[in-house]
Amino acid sequence: MAMIDLTPYDATAMAQLIAERKISAVEALDATLARIDALDPKLNAIAVDTRDRARTQITGPLAGKFAGVPFLLKDLAQDYAGTRMTMGSRAMRNNVPAANATYVDRCLAAGLVIVATTATPELGLKAITETALHGASRNPWNTERTPGGSSGGSGAAVAARYVPMAGASDGGGSIRIPAAFCGLFGLKPSRGRIPEGPAAGELWEGAVCSHTLTRSVRDSAAMLDCLSGPAPGEPFNIAPPLRPYSDEVGADPGRLRIGFSTRSPIGGRVDAENVTAVLEAAKLLESLGHHVEEAEPAIDGKALAQSYMTMYFAHVAALMAQVMAQSGAPATDFETDTRALALLGNALSAGNFVTSVHGWNGYARALGNFHQRHDLFLTPTVAMAPSKIGELTTPPAQERLAKIAIGLRAGKLMLKSGIIDDLAFRNLERTPFTQLANLCFVPSMSVPLHQSAEGLPVGVMFTAKFGGEDVLFRLAAQLEQAAPWEQRRPPI
C-alpha cells in the first residue's frame, strides 16, 4: 500500500481527517515515521525515538482536540515519564524522569501521539543546536546552516514536515529564533500562561515559557487553549483569556497602532534582509489599515543584555550543579562552554544576581509605557541569517584558555575583566531582539513573512503587552491570509 502524504495538512486538518475516519491514527503514525526515517539522517532533529510507546499509545482510546495527531516533545523541561530526557547533555544521557511534566499531561489529554523528542543544545543554552551528545541539527532550508536553538530540533522537524507541530520553549528567543530560521510561526506566551511544573515552579525567574512551533496560526492558538490554565502549586496564575484563543483566529484585529524599529538594541549590525523584512511588513500592515510608525521603548538595550547574561550565568551554574547531584556525572561530562558559563555564574555574588533581576522591573515599566501608545512593537526576529554548522564553535585556542580558567577557578578574575559586557555582545549579536519579551514577561511572536534572496526564511517579530496573546493571534491570522507562507516549502 502506498504511504499517505500528510505533509499538506496542519494539525487541525489532520485531526479532522482522523475524526472523520478518512485516515486512521495508525496511518498517520506510519506516515510520520516514514518521513523521519527518510529525512532525519540528513537533519538530525530527533534526540530520543519513542515510536514503540507511540504504537502502544494508539492502541488505546484517543480523545481530545488533536486525537491521533503525531507530535514531538522538546528534549528539555518537557519530561515524559519512562523516556530518556537528556537535555542535550552527556551528563544526562541516562536520565529517565519518573513523572510527566504538566505540559506533557496536557499534550496527552489533547490526544497527541508522542513519537520522539527533539534535539536541543546542552541545557538549552545556545541559539544553535550542536552538541557533543547528539551532533548538529540542520536546517531543512539549507542543511549547511543551523535551524537555531534552543528549540532547533523542533524547528527543523516541523519545517521538514515530520509532524505539523512540535514542543518548544523560550527563555531568550528559543521558540522565535527557530521559527525565524525555519519559516514557521512561533509564539512565546506571557509568563504563567502555560505551567512549567511540577519539577519546577518557574524557570529562569519566570523568563522561560513553553509552547509549540507550528506551520499555521490556528494550530498555535488551539494548542495554547490545550496547554494553558493553572495547575496545583503553580506560583503564578495569570488571568485567563476572555474566550478561547482559537476564536481569535479570523477575528477582526481592528486598527492597531504599531511601532517598529530595525536598530539592534545592543549596537550590532542588522543584515539588509532582516531590515527589508520589517519594512515590507510595515507596508503590508498599512495596506491592511493599521497605523505604523517608527518608534521603540525607552530601554538601554546594552544594559538589558548585561542583565540577561547575569541571570543566564547564574542559572547555568545552578543547573549544572543540580544535574551533577542528580546524575552523579563529573563536571567533565559537560561541554567546555557550559563549564565556563557555570564558572562565571559561581563567581557572581547573590547581591549581583538580585540587583540584576531587580533591573527587569525598569525594562517592563518602559515597555508598558510604550504599550500605552502602541498596541504592538515590531522588529526583526533576528539580526542575521542562520549561521553555518560549526561556525559558532569555540575555536580550539579559546577552548584551551577556558579550560585553564576553569582549572584555576578564575571566575572572579574574569568578571573583573569586564567579560560580561563582551559575552553579552558576542552571544546576542545575532539575536539581540528576543530577550526583551522574556525579561518583561510579555507575549511575542515570530511570523514568517519574508524570504531572502538566498531562499532562506526571514521572520519578523511582534511583541504585545502582558496577556495580549489574543491581539497577536488576531493579527497573525490576518497576515497569514494576506501573505500566505504555507506554500513555501524547504527544498529537502
JODAFEN-V534453 format. One record per helix or strand. SS is the DSSP state (H for helix, E for strand). FROM is the first residue (numbers start at 1). TO is the last residue. Records with the same first field share a line. If there is no record, write none. Layout:
# JODAFEN-V534453
SS = FROM-TO + FROM-TO
This chain:
# JODAFEN-V534453
H = 11-19 + 25-43 + 51-57 + 90-92 + 102-109 + 122-124 + 152-159 + 176-182 + 204-206 + 217-227 + 245-248 + 272-287 + 301-327 + 331-333 + 336-347 + 350-358 + 360-373 + 396-408 + 411-416 + 419-428 + 435-440 + 469-482
E = 46-49 + 70-74 + 84-84 + 96-96 + 113-118 + 130-131 + 135-136 + 139-139 + 142-142 + 145-145 + 165-170 + 185-188 + 194-194 + 209-214 + 229-229 + 257-260 + 291-294 + 376-380 + 388-388 + 444-451 + 457-463
